[in-house]
Amino acid sequence: MAGTSFAEKTETRLDNAERLCAAHGSRLTDLRRQVLGLVLEAARPVGAYDLLDGLRADKKGAAPPTVYRALDFLLEEGLIHKIERLSAFVGCTHALDGSHTEAGHPHAAQFLICTGCGQVTELDDHGILHALIDATRHIGFTVRHSTVEAEGLCAACRDVATA
């Protein structure tokens, strides 16, 4: 996708994503790379049809199944997260910046969704994950994946609301 260029930080994350995929025996194709780049460059969580519009800037024949296949791959590789509440996607900056630290544990994704401005912040708080694992262990349940979505106000919106 020669027409697509991203910010330097995004390009670095895309290069890291290529290495992660190769380490898993998979391949970050040009199309998958472009979709991931669009997700990473979005200011807010981005929906599949917004991604399709972005793809069509360079690839006129792009269709919804193209985007959904790319998103499925990126989710499976742990390079993005789906914010279920918003039916939208965000990049997993923890994976792409190399800051996952606990091998053998599920990724501890928690999202803070601001109902004021729509900003989503990802946490990677292992204390929350361990509390969940401890609580479920008593009933014989094994956590493989955990996503917590909490709604509220970010600091900027809270300050505006209290002013």
PyMOL CGO cylinders between C-alpha atoms (Angstrom):
from pymol import cmd
from pymol.cgo import CYLINDER

trace = [
    CYLINDER, 0.00, 0.00, 0.00, 2.48, 2.53, -1.24, 0.3, 1, 1, 1, 1, 1, 1,
    CYLINDER, 2.48, 2.53, -1.24, 0.08, 5.48, -0.87, 0.3, 1, 1, 1, 1, 1, 1,
    CYLINDER, 0.08, 5.48, -0.87, -0.28, 5.08, 2.87, 0.3, 1, 1, 1, 1, 1, 1,
    CYLINDER, -0.28, 5.08, 2.87, 2.11, 6.84, 5.20, 0.3, 1, 1, 1, 1, 1, 1,
    CYLINDER, 2.11, 6.84, 5.20, 1.80, 7.05, 8.94, 0.3, 1, 1, 1, 1, 1, 1,
    CYLINDER, 1.80, 7.05, 8.94, 3.46, 9.03, 11.70, 0.3, 1, 1, 1, 1, 1, 1,
    CYLINDER, 3.46, 9.03, 11.70, 6.90, 7.84, 12.81, 0.3, 1, 1, 1, 1, 1, 1,
    CYLINDER, 6.90, 7.84, 12.81, 5.58, 6.44, 16.11, 0.3, 1, 1, 1, 1, 1, 1,
    CYLINDER, 5.58, 6.44, 16.11, 2.91, 4.49, 14.24, 0.3, 1, 1, 1, 1, 1, 1,
    CYLINDER, 2.91, 4.49, 14.24, 5.47, 3.15, 11.75, 0.3, 1, 1, 1, 1, 1, 1,
    CYLINDER, 5.47, 3.15, 11.75, 7.61, 1.96, 14.68, 0.3, 1, 1, 1, 1, 1, 1,
    CYLINDER, 7.61, 1.96, 14.68, 4.59, 0.18, 16.18, 0.3, 1, 1, 1, 1, 1, 1,
    CYLINDER, 4.59, 0.18, 16.18, 3.77, -1.35, 12.79, 0.3, 1, 1, 1, 1, 1, 1,
    CYLINDER, 3.77, -1.35, 12.79, 7.34, -2.66, 12.50, 0.3, 1, 1, 1, 1, 1, 1,
    CYLINDER, 7.34, -2.66, 12.50, 6.98, -4.14, 16.01, 0.3, 1, 1, 1, 1, 1, 1,
    CYLINDER, 6.98, -4.14, 16.01, 3.68, -5.73, 14.93, 0.3, 1, 1, 1, 1, 1, 1,
    CYLINDER, 3.68, -5.73, 14.93, 5.44, -7.35, 11.95, 0.3, 1, 1, 1, 1, 1, 1,
    CYLINDER, 5.44, -7.35, 11.95, 8.05, -8.84, 14.28, 0.3, 1, 1, 1, 1, 1, 1,
    CYLINDER, 8.05, -8.84, 14.28, 5.38, -10.10, 16.70, 0.3, 1, 1, 1, 1, 1, 1,
    CYLINDER, 5.38, -10.10, 16.70, 3.46, -11.74, 13.86, 0.3, 1, 1, 1, 1, 1, 1,
    CYLINDER, 3.46, -11.74, 13.86, 6.61, -13.36, 12.49, 0.3, 1, 1, 1, 1, 1, 1,
    CYLINDER, 6.61, -13.36, 12.49, 7.41, -14.69, 15.98, 0.3, 1, 1, 1, 1, 1, 1,
    CYLINDER, 7.41, -14.69, 15.98, 3.93, -16.30, 16.02, 0.3, 1, 1, 1, 1, 1, 1,
    CYLINDER, 3.93, -16.30, 16.02, 4.44, -17.77, 12.56, 0.3, 1, 1, 1, 1, 1, 1,
    CYLINDER, 4.44, -17.77, 12.56, 1.95, -15.42, 10.91, 0.3, 1, 1, 1, 1, 1, 1,
    CYLINDER, 1.95, -15.42, 10.91, 2.28, -12.53, 8.51, 0.3, 1, 1, 1, 1, 1, 1,
    CYLINDER, 2.28, -12.53, 8.51, 1.25, -8.89, 8.72, 0.3, 1, 1, 1, 1, 1, 1,
    CYLINDER, 1.25, -8.89, 8.72, 0.23, -8.35, 5.10, 0.3, 1, 1, 1, 1, 1, 1,
    CYLINDER, 0.23, -8.35, 5.10, 0.14, -4.88, 3.55, 0.3, 1, 1, 1, 1, 1, 1,
    CYLINDER, 0.14, -4.88, 3.55, -3.63, -4.74, 4.02, 0.3, 1, 1, 1, 1, 1, 1,
    CYLINDER, -3.63, -4.74, 4.02, -3.46, -5.83, 7.67, 0.3, 1, 1, 1, 1, 1, 1,
    CYLINDER, -3.46, -5.83, 7.67, -0.66, -3.32, 8.23, 0.3, 1, 1, 1, 1, 1, 1,
    CYLINDER, -0.66, -3.32, 8.23, -2.76, -0.54, 6.73, 0.3, 1, 1, 1, 1, 1, 1,
    CYLINDER, -2.76, -0.54, 6.73, -5.80, -1.43, 8.87, 0.3, 1, 1, 1, 1, 1, 1,
    CYLINDER, -5.80, -1.43, 8.87, -3.63, -1.55, 11.99, 0.3, 1, 1, 1, 1, 1, 1,
    CYLINDER, -3.63, -1.55, 11.99, -2.07, 1.80, 11.05, 0.3, 1, 1, 1, 1, 1, 1,
    CYLINDER, -2.07, 1.80, 11.05, -5.52, 3.35, 10.68, 0.3, 1, 1, 1, 1, 1, 1,
    CYLINDER, -5.52, 3.35, 10.68, -6.56, 1.99, 14.08, 0.3, 1, 1, 1, 1, 1, 1,
    CYLINDER, -6.56, 1.99, 14.08, -3.38, 3.29, 15.71, 0.3, 1, 1, 1, 1, 1, 1,
    CYLINDER, -3.38, 3.29, 15.71, -3.68, 6.75, 14.16, 0.3, 1, 1, 1, 1, 1, 1,
    CYLINDER, -3.68, 6.75, 14.16, -7.34, 7.22, 15.09, 0.3, 1, 1, 1, 1, 1, 1,
    CYLINDER, -7.34, 7.22, 15.09, -7.85, 9.74, 17.87, 0.3, 1, 1, 1, 1, 1, 1,
    CYLINDER, -7.85, 9.74, 17.87, -10.67, 7.64, 19.32, 0.3, 1, 1, 1, 1, 1, 1,
    CYLINDER, -10.67, 7.64, 19.32, -11.81, 4.02, 19.04, 0.3, 1, 1, 1, 1, 1, 1,
    CYLINDER, -11.81, 4.02, 19.04, -12.66, 3.41, 15.39, 0.3, 1, 1, 1, 1, 1, 1,
    CYLINDER, -12.66, 3.41, 15.39, -15.45, 1.34, 13.89, 0.3, 1, 1, 1, 1, 1, 1,
    CYLINDER, -15.45, 1.34, 13.89, -15.13, -1.09, 11.01, 0.3, 1, 1, 1, 1, 1, 1,
    CYLINDER, -15.13, -1.09, 11.01, -16.94, 1.13, 8.53, 0.3, 1, 1, 1, 1, 1, 1,
    CYLINDER, -16.94, 1.13, 8.53, -14.74, 4.11, 9.41, 0.3, 1, 1, 1, 1, 1, 1,
    CYLINDER, -14.74, 4.11, 9.41, -11.76, 1.87, 8.72, 0.3, 1, 1, 1, 1, 1, 1,
    CYLINDER, -11.76, 1.87, 8.72, -13.34, 0.85, 5.43, 0.3, 1, 1, 1, 1, 1, 1,
    CYLINDER, -13.34, 0.85, 5.43, -13.63, 4.51, 4.46, 0.3, 1, 1, 1, 1, 1, 1,
    CYLINDER, -13.63, 4.51, 4.46, -9.95, 5.00, 5.34, 0.3, 1, 1, 1, 1, 1, 1,
    CYLINDER, -9.95, 5.00, 5.34, -8.96, 1.96, 3.30, 0.3, 1, 1, 1, 1, 1, 1,
    CYLINDER, -8.96, 1.96, 3.30, -10.89, 3.15, 0.29, 0.3, 1, 1, 1, 1, 1, 1,
    CYLINDER, -10.89, 3.15, 0.29, -8.66, 6.23, 0.10, 0.3, 1, 1, 1, 1, 1, 1,
    CYLINDER, -8.66, 6.23, 0.10, -5.94, 3.91, -1.27, 0.3, 1, 1, 1, 1, 1, 1,
    CYLINDER, -5.94, 3.91, -1.27, -7.84, 0.77, -2.18, 0.3, 1, 1, 1, 1, 1, 1,
    CYLINDER, -7.84, 0.77, -2.18, -11.04, 1.69, -4.02, 0.3, 1, 1, 1, 1, 1, 1,
    CYLINDER, -11.04, 1.69, -4.02, -12.43, -1.86, -4.14, 0.3, 1, 1, 1, 1, 1, 1,
    CYLINDER, -12.43, -1.86, -4.14, -12.20, -2.51, -0.40, 0.3, 1, 1, 1, 1, 1, 1,
    CYLINDER, -12.20, -2.51, -0.40, -15.32, -4.20, 0.98, 0.3, 1, 1, 1, 1, 1, 1,
    CYLINDER, -15.32, -4.20, 0.98, -16.56, -4.90, 4.52, 0.3, 1, 1, 1, 1, 1, 1,
    CYLINDER, -16.56, -4.90, 4.52, -15.36, -8.55, 4.54, 0.3, 1, 1, 1, 1, 1, 1,
    CYLINDER, -15.36, -8.55, 4.54, -11.83, -7.28, 3.79, 0.3, 1, 1, 1, 1, 1, 1,
    CYLINDER, -11.83, -7.28, 3.79, -11.86, -5.09, 6.89, 0.3, 1, 1, 1, 1, 1, 1,
    CYLINDER, -11.86, -5.09, 6.89, -13.49, -7.71, 9.11, 0.3, 1, 1, 1, 1, 1, 1,
    CYLINDER, -13.49, -7.71, 9.11, -10.94, -10.38, 8.10, 0.3, 1, 1, 1, 1, 1, 1,
    CYLINDER, -10.94, -10.38, 8.10, -8.09, -7.97, 8.88, 0.3, 1, 1, 1, 1, 1, 1,
    CYLINDER, -8.09, -7.97, 8.88, -9.66, -7.02, 12.24, 0.3, 1, 1, 1, 1, 1, 1,
    CYLINDER, -9.66, -7.02, 12.24, -10.17, -10.70, 13.15, 0.3, 1, 1, 1, 1, 1, 1,
    CYLINDER, -10.17, -10.70, 13.15, -6.49, -11.36, 12.42, 0.3, 1, 1, 1, 1, 1, 1,
    CYLINDER, -6.49, -11.36, 12.42, -5.33, -8.33, 14.43, 0.3, 1, 1, 1, 1, 1, 1,
    CYLINDER, -5.33, -8.33, 14.43, -7.54, -9.33, 17.37, 0.3, 1, 1, 1, 1, 1, 1,
    CYLINDER, -7.54, -9.33, 17.37, -6.26, -12.91, 17.25, 0.3, 1, 1, 1, 1, 1, 1,
    CYLINDER, -6.26, -12.91, 17.25, -2.66, -11.67, 17.24, 0.3, 1, 1, 1, 1, 1, 1,
    CYLINDER, -2.66, -11.67, 17.24, -3.36, -9.41, 20.24, 0.3, 1, 1, 1, 1, 1, 1,
    CYLINDER, -3.36, -9.41, 20.24, -2.47, -6.26, 18.30, 0.3, 1, 1, 1, 1, 1, 1,
    CYLINDER, -2.47, -6.26, 18.30, -5.84, -4.55, 18.81, 0.3, 1, 1, 1, 1, 1, 1,
    CYLINDER, -5.84, -4.55, 18.81, -8.73, -4.70, 21.24, 0.3, 1, 1, 1, 1, 1, 1,
    CYLINDER, -8.73, -4.70, 21.24, -12.43, -4.46, 20.58, 0.3, 1, 1, 1, 1, 1, 1,
    CYLINDER, -12.43, -4.46, 20.58, -14.28, -2.11, 22.87, 0.3, 1, 1, 1, 1, 1, 1,
    CYLINDER, -14.28, -2.11, 22.87, -17.56, -4.03, 23.02, 0.3, 1, 1, 1, 1, 1, 1,
    CYLINDER, -17.56, -4.03, 23.02, -19.53, -1.15, 24.51, 0.3, 1, 1, 1, 1, 1, 1,
    CYLINDER, -19.53, -1.15, 24.51, -18.65, 1.03, 21.50, 0.3, 1, 1, 1, 1, 1, 1,
    CYLINDER, -18.65, 1.03, 21.50, -18.33, -1.71, 18.86, 0.3, 1, 1, 1, 1, 1, 1,
    CYLINDER, -18.33, -1.71, 18.86, -15.03, -0.09, 17.95, 0.3, 1, 1, 1, 1, 1, 1,
    CYLINDER, -15.03, -0.09, 17.95, -11.34, -0.93, 17.95, 0.3, 1, 1, 1, 1, 1, 1,
    CYLINDER, -11.34, -0.93, 17.95, -8.17, 0.44, 19.55, 0.3, 1, 1, 1, 1, 1, 1,
    CYLINDER, -8.17, 0.44, 19.55, -4.56, -0.60, 19.19, 0.3, 1, 1, 1, 1, 1, 1,
    CYLINDER, -4.56, -0.60, 19.19, -2.96, -2.60, 21.98, 0.3, 1, 1, 1, 1, 1, 1,
    CYLINDER, -2.96, -2.60, 21.98, -0.14, -0.21, 22.69, 0.3, 1, 1, 1, 1, 1, 1,
    CYLINDER, -0.14, -0.21, 22.69, 1.13, -2.47, 25.48, 0.3, 1, 1, 1, 1, 1, 1,
    CYLINDER, 1.13, -2.47, 25.48, 1.84, -5.22, 22.95, 0.3, 1, 1, 1, 1, 1, 1,
    CYLINDER, 1.84, -5.22, 22.95, 3.13, -2.87, 20.26, 0.3, 1, 1, 1, 1, 1, 1,
    CYLINDER, 3.13, -2.87, 20.26, 5.42, -0.99, 22.63, 0.3, 1, 1, 1, 1, 1, 1,
    CYLINDER, 5.42, -0.99, 22.63, 6.72, -4.22, 24.16, 0.3, 1, 1, 1, 1, 1, 1,
    CYLINDER, 6.72, -4.22, 24.16, 5.44, -3.58, 27.67, 0.3, 1, 1, 1, 1, 1, 1,
    CYLINDER, 5.44, -3.58, 27.67, 3.60, -6.87, 28.32, 0.3, 1, 1, 1, 1, 1, 1,
    CYLINDER, 3.60, -6.87, 28.32, 5.47, -8.26, 31.28, 0.3, 1, 1, 1, 1, 1, 1,
    CYLINDER, 5.47, -8.26, 31.28, 3.81, -11.40, 32.62, 0.3, 1, 1, 1, 1, 1, 1,
    CYLINDER, 3.81, -11.40, 32.62, 4.34, -14.36, 30.33, 0.3, 1, 1, 1, 1, 1, 1,
    CYLINDER, 4.34, -14.36, 30.33, 1.86, -17.17, 30.78, 0.3, 1, 1, 1, 1, 1, 1,
    CYLINDER, 1.86, -17.17, 30.78, -0.91, -14.88, 32.03, 0.3, 1, 1, 1, 1, 1, 1,
    CYLINDER, -0.91, -14.88, 32.03, -3.84, -13.57, 30.04, 0.3, 1, 1, 1, 1, 1, 1,
    CYLINDER, -3.84, -13.57, 30.04, -3.57, -9.95, 28.95, 0.3, 1, 1, 1, 1, 1, 1,
    CYLINDER, -3.57, -9.95, 28.95, -5.12, -7.75, 31.61, 0.3, 1, 1, 1, 1, 1, 1,
    CYLINDER, -5.12, -7.75, 31.61, -6.95, -5.21, 29.47, 0.3, 1, 1, 1, 1, 1, 1,
    CYLINDER, -6.95, -5.21, 29.47, -9.06, -2.65, 31.22, 0.3, 1, 1, 1, 1, 1, 1,
    CYLINDER, -9.06, -2.65, 31.22, -10.59, 0.32, 29.41, 0.3, 1, 1, 1, 1, 1, 1,
    CYLINDER, -10.59, 0.32, 29.41, -11.73, 3.59, 30.89, 0.3, 1, 1, 1, 1, 1, 1,
    CYLINDER, -11.73, 3.59, 30.89, -14.37, 5.08, 28.58, 0.3, 1, 1, 1, 1, 1, 1,
    CYLINDER, -14.37, 5.08, 28.58, -15.11, 8.77, 29.03, 0.3, 1, 1, 1, 1, 1, 1,
    CYLINDER, -15.11, 8.77, 29.03, -18.81, 9.42, 28.50, 0.3, 1, 1, 1, 1, 1, 1,
    CYLINDER, -18.81, 9.42, 28.50, -18.04, 13.12, 28.08, 0.3, 1, 1, 1, 1, 1, 1,
    CYLINDER, -18.04, 13.12, 28.08, -15.55, 13.19, 25.21, 0.3, 1, 1, 1, 1, 1, 1,
    CYLINDER, -15.55, 13.19, 25.21, -15.41, 9.54, 24.09, 0.3, 1, 1, 1, 1, 1, 1,
    CYLINDER, -15.41, 9.54, 24.09, -11.71, 9.11, 24.87, 0.3, 1, 1, 1, 1, 1, 1,
    CYLINDER, -11.71, 9.11, 24.87, -10.70, 5.56, 25.81, 0.3, 1, 1, 1, 1, 1, 1,
    CYLINDER, -10.70, 5.56, 25.81, -7.68, 4.83, 27.97, 0.3, 1, 1, 1, 1, 1, 1,
    CYLINDER, -7.68, 4.83, 27.97, -6.22, 1.33, 28.25, 0.3, 1, 1, 1, 1, 1, 1,
    CYLINDER, -6.22, 1.33, 28.25, -4.88, 0.13, 31.57, 0.3, 1, 1, 1, 1, 1, 1,
    CYLINDER, -4.88, 0.13, 31.57, -2.82, -3.00, 32.07, 0.3, 1, 1, 1, 1, 1, 1,
    CYLINDER, -2.82, -3.00, 32.07, -3.31, -3.44, 35.81, 0.3, 1, 1, 1, 1, 1, 1,
    CYLINDER, -3.31, -3.44, 35.81, -2.25, -6.92, 36.83, 0.3, 1, 1, 1, 1, 1, 1,
    CYLINDER, -2.25, -6.92, 36.83, -3.77, -6.42, 40.28, 0.3, 1, 1, 1, 1, 1, 1,
    CYLINDER, -3.77, -6.42, 40.28, -7.22, -6.40, 38.71, 0.3, 1, 1, 1, 1, 1, 1,
    CYLINDER, -7.22, -6.40, 38.71, -6.39, -9.50, 36.69, 0.3, 1, 1, 1, 1, 1, 1,
    CYLINDER, -6.39, -9.50, 36.69, -5.03, -11.34, 39.73, 0.3, 1, 1, 1, 1, 1, 1,
    CYLINDER, -5.03, -11.34, 39.73, -8.13, -10.45, 41.76, 0.3, 1, 1, 1, 1, 1, 1,
    CYLINDER, -8.13, -10.45, 41.76, -10.28, -11.92, 38.99, 0.3, 1, 1, 1, 1, 1, 1,
    CYLINDER, -10.28, -11.92, 38.99, -8.13, -15.06, 38.72, 0.3, 1, 1, 1, 1, 1, 1,
    CYLINDER, -8.13, -15.06, 38.72, -8.23, -15.56, 42.49, 0.3, 1, 1, 1, 1, 1, 1,
    CYLINDER, -8.23, -15.56, 42.49, -12.00, -15.06, 42.61, 0.3, 1, 1, 1, 1, 1, 1,
    CYLINDER, -12.00, -15.06, 42.61, -12.65, -17.51, 39.76, 0.3, 1, 1, 1, 1, 1, 1,
    CYLINDER, -12.65, -17.51, 39.76, -10.18, -20.13, 40.95, 0.3, 1, 1, 1, 1, 1, 1,
    CYLINDER, -10.18, -20.13, 40.95, -12.51, -20.92, 43.88, 0.3, 1, 1, 1, 1, 1, 1,
    CYLINDER, -12.51, -20.92, 43.88, -15.20, -22.12, 41.48, 0.3, 1, 1, 1, 1, 1, 1,
    CYLINDER, -15.20, -22.12, 41.48, -12.83, -24.01, 39.20, 0.3, 1, 1, 1, 1, 1, 1,
    CYLINDER, -12.83, -24.01, 39.20, -12.86, -21.45, 36.37, 0.3, 1, 1, 1, 1, 1, 1,
    CYLINDER, -12.86, -21.45, 36.37, -9.71, -20.64, 34.39, 0.3, 1, 1, 1, 1, 1, 1,
    CYLINDER, -9.71, -20.64, 34.39, -9.45, -17.13, 32.95, 0.3, 1, 1, 1, 1, 1, 1,
    CYLINDER, -9.45, -17.13, 32.95, -7.89, -17.06, 29.48, 0.3, 1, 1, 1, 1, 1, 1,
    CYLINDER, -7.89, -17.06, 29.48, -8.86, -13.54, 28.49, 0.3, 1, 1, 1, 1, 1, 1,
    CYLINDER, -8.86, -13.54, 28.49, -10.21, -10.62, 30.46, 0.3, 1, 1, 1, 1, 1, 1,
    CYLINDER, -10.21, -10.62, 30.46, -11.52, -7.26, 29.33, 0.3, 1, 1, 1, 1, 1, 1,
    CYLINDER, -11.52, -7.26, 29.33, -13.01, -4.74, 31.72, 0.3, 1, 1, 1, 1, 1, 1,
    CYLINDER, -13.01, -4.74, 31.72, -14.82, -1.67, 30.39, 0.3, 1, 1, 1, 1, 1, 1,
    CYLINDER, -14.82, -1.67, 30.39, -15.55, 1.11, 32.89, 0.3, 1, 1, 1, 1, 1, 1,
    CYLINDER, -15.55, 1.11, 32.89, -17.48, 4.25, 31.99, 0.3, 1, 1, 1, 1, 1, 1,
    CYLINDER, -17.48, 4.25, 31.99, -17.02, 7.61, 33.67, 0.3, 1, 1, 1, 1, 1, 1,
    CYLINDER, -17.02, 7.61, 33.67, -15.40, 10.98, 33.11, 0.3, 1, 1, 1, 1, 1, 1,
    CYLINDER, -15.40, 10.98, 33.11, -11.77, 11.62, 32.25, 0.3, 1, 1, 1, 1, 1, 1,
    CYLINDER, -11.77, 11.62, 32.25, -9.91, 14.28, 34.25, 0.3, 1, 1, 1, 1, 1, 1,
    CYLINDER, -9.91, 14.28, 34.25, -10.52, 17.01, 31.63, 0.3, 1, 1, 1, 1, 1, 1,
    CYLINDER, -10.52, 17.01, 31.63, -14.27, 16.34, 31.40, 0.3, 1, 1, 1, 1, 1, 1,
    CYLINDER, -14.27, 16.34, 31.40, -14.54, 16.02, 35.19, 0.3, 1, 1, 1, 1, 1, 1,
    CYLINDER, -14.54, 16.02, 35.19, -12.86, 19.40, 35.59, 0.3, 1, 1, 1, 1, 1, 1,
    CYLINDER, -12.86, 19.40, 35.59, -15.27, 20.99, 33.12, 0.3, 1, 1, 1, 1, 1, 1,
    CYLINDER, -15.27, 20.99, 33.12, -18.25, 19.36, 34.86, 0.3, 1, 1, 1, 1, 1, 1,
    CYLINDER, -18.25, 19.36, 34.86, -17.20, 20.67, 38.29, 0.3, 1, 1, 1, 1, 1, 1,
    CYLINDER, -17.20, 20.67, 38.29, -16.25, 24.18, 37.11, 0.3, 1, 1, 1, 1, 1, 1,
]
cmd.load_cgo(trace, "trace")
